[in-house]
Amino acid sequence: MSLSPGGLATLSCILEVVASKPGNVHRGADFADVTFGDFTTSAVLLGNVIDRLPENSVGETVLQAVRSNLETVGTNTNLGIILLLVPLAKLVATDPNALLSSERISSFLSELKKEDGAQFYEAIRLASPAGLGTIQKLDVTDANSEFVDLMAAMELARDRDMVARQYSDGFRMLFEFAIPAIDRGRGLLGGLNEGIVYAHVALMAEFPDSLIARKCGLEVARHSQMLASKAMETLVSDGAGNMSASREEYWKRVSELDFWLRSDGHQRNPGTTADLIAASLFIGIHNQIIEPPFR
């Protein structure tokens, strides 16, 4: 399969939002103020910006992607996805035939300049993500952010923001946990949609969602982690590959998790986990770990 970097970004975003992940917008569930159509529109816009600006820096492309999305969709649907996918797409564009790896990504990110940092900060201010808060050092609202060291800022934020952690760790979590989980869930439960849901729940069970933590507090995020863990605990084999009974219990628990996540508007939306899924799909498809047909 041959796709442009922007085309792969769009495909990854669409596959992510189509999947019926608990707590998120998907093809069977809108939020009151953000719809499935908004997310698919955002996916197309992001791919278009990536392919339309091949010579632009990572920071310039991130900023233009956020502006394009706000102009057309009118709200922040995909800031985290933009921050994750733009550098991946730029790296793929440098050598479309080379596999992505944590080492290559880390090396590429280490070359980002202070101008990139300033443009990242401007993009984040424009998108105005929920629960952003403030910090004493390298805060995004700092008037002197044109001099920011982006990678230093990501390192400072890694413990409270899962997107920042990917920058700090070379996306290692995705290579070691999320992508294998998609592949494992696809084989275990029967399709890519199911594999994406499985990986989403597995990520929530392993790592409390940082968007929930920012908006609702760490205690609420840990409660969501506990509910996700209960779903994952149901998937056990009888030793002969028979898992039909545990699958039924698993989907029951996933439904209960979904209900709880949606019971407070979308304050408990595990949006950062969804962003990580989109980036995992991008890497997995490019590296031919996740192969078509995509169903």
Residue pairs with C-beta under 8 A, 6 or more apart in sequence:
1 285
1 292
3 11
4 47
4 50
4 51
5 50
5 51
5 89
5 90
5 92
5 93
5 96
6 46
6 47
6 48
6 49
6 50
6 51
6 52
6 89
7 47
7 51
8 47
8 89
8 92
8 282
8 285
8 286
9 43
9 46
9 47
9 50
9 85
9 88
9 89
9 282
10 43
10 44
10 46
10 47
11 281
11 285
11 294
12 85
12 278
12 279
12 281
12 282
12 285
13 39
13 40
13 42
13 43
13 46
13 47
13 78
13 81
13 85
13 278
14 40
14 43
15 192
15 196
15 281
15 294
16 81
16 196
16 274
16 277
16 278
16 281
17 24
17 25
17 26
17 27
17 36
17 39
17 40
17 43
17 274
18 26
18 27
18 193
19 26
19 192
19 193
19 196
19 197
19 200
19 277
20 26
20 27
20 28
20 29
20 193
20 197
21 196
21 197
21 200
21 201
21 270
21 273
21 274
21 277
22 197
22 200
22 201
22 204
22 228
22 254
22 255
22 257
22 258
22 261
22 270
23 224
23 257
23 258
23 261
23 262
23 266
23 268
23 269
23 270
24 200
24 269
24 270
24 271
24 274
25 31
25 34
25 35
25 36
25 38
25 39
26 36
27 36
29 36
29 262
30 36
31 265
31 266
31 269
32 265
32 266
33 75
34 75
34 77
34 266
38 73
38 75
38 77
39 77
39 78
41 72
41 73
42 69
42 73
42 77
42 78
42 81
43 78
45 65
45 68
45 69
45 72
45 73
46 65
46 68
46 69
46 78
46 81
46 82
46 85
48 68
49 61
49 64
49 65
49 68
50 61
50 65
50 85
50 86
50 89
50 90
53 60
53 61
53 64
54 93
56 64
57 113
57 115
57 116
57 119
58 86
58 87
58 90
58 112
58 116
59 112
59 113
59 115
59 116
59 117
59 118
59 119
59 120
59 123
59 150
60 119
61 86
61 90
62 82
62 83
62 86
62 119
62 120
62 123
63 119
63 120
63 122
63 123
63 126
65 82
65 86
65 123
66 76
66 79
66 82
66 123
66 126
66 127
67 123
67 126
69 76
69 77
69 78
69 82
70 76
70 126
70 127
76 127
76 128
76 129
78 275
79 123
79 124
79 127
79 129
80 129
80 163
80 211
80 271
80 272
80 274
80 275
81 275
81 278
81 279
82 123
83 120
83 123
83 163
83 275
84 163
84 166
84 171
84 275
84 276
84 278
84 279
84 282
85 278
85 279
85 282
87 105
87 108
87 109
87 112
88 100
88 105
88 171
88 279
88 282
88 283
88 286
89 282
90 108
91 100
91 104
91 105
91 108
92 100
92 286
94 108
98 104
99 286
99 287
100 283
100 286
100 287
101 175
102 169
102 170
102 171
102 172
102 175
103 170
105 170
105 171
106 169
106 170
109 151
109 167
109 170
110 151
112 150
112 151
114 146
114 147
114 148
114 149
114 150
116 150
117 145
117 148
117 149
117 150
117 153
118 145
118 146
118 147
118 148
120 150
121 140
121 142
121 145
121 148
122 145
124 132
124 140
125 140
125 141
129 211
130 211
130 214
130 215
131 211
131 214
131 215
132 140
132 214
133 214
134 141
135 156
135 157
137 156
138 145
138 148
138 149
138 152
138 153
138 156
139 145
142 148
150 167
151 167
151 168
153 164
154 164
154 165
154 167
154 168
155 164
155 168
156 164
157 164
158 164
158 165
158 167
158 168
158 169
159 165
160 210
160 213
160 214
161 210
161 214
161 272
162 173
162 207
162 209
162 210
162 272
162 273
162 275
162 276
163 210
163 272
163 275
163 276
165 173
166 172
166 173
166 174
166 276
166 279
171 279
171 283
173 207
173 276
174 276
174 279
174 280
174 283
175 283
177 202
177 203
177 206
178 199
178 202
178 203
178 276
178 277
178 280
179 199
179 280
179 283
179 284
179 289
179 290
181 195
181 198
181 199
181 202
181 203
182 192
182 195
182 196
182 198
182 199
182 277
182 280
182 281
182 284
182 290
183 195
183 284
183 289
183 290
184 195
184 198
185 194
185 195
185 196
185 197
185 198
185 199
185 202
186 192
186 194
186 195
186 198
186 290
187 195
188 194
188 195
188 198
188 235
188 243
189 195
189 197
189 198
189 247
191 295
192 290
192 294
192 295
193 295
196 277
196 281
197 254
199 277
199 280
200 270
200 273
200 274
200 277
201 228
201 231
201 232
201 254
201 257
202 228
202 232
203 273
203 276
203 277
204 224
204 225
204 228
204 257
204 270
204 273
205 225
205 228
205 229
205 231
205 232
206 225
207 225
207 273
208 218
208 221
208 222
208 224
208 225
209 221
209 224
209 225
209 270
209 271
209 272
209 273
210 221
210 272
211 269
211 270
211 271
211 272
211 273
212 220
212 221
212 224
212 268
212 269
212 270
212 272
213 220
213 221
215 267
215 268
215 269
216 264
216 267
216 268
220 268
224 257
224 260
224 261
224 268
224 270
227 253
227 256
227 257
227 260
228 257
230 253
230 257
231 250
231 253
231 254
231 256
231 257
232 250
234 246
234 249
234 250
234 253
235 243
235 246
235 247
235 250
236 243
236 246
237 243
237 246
260 268
261 268
261 269
261 270
262 268
281 290
283 289
284 290
285 291
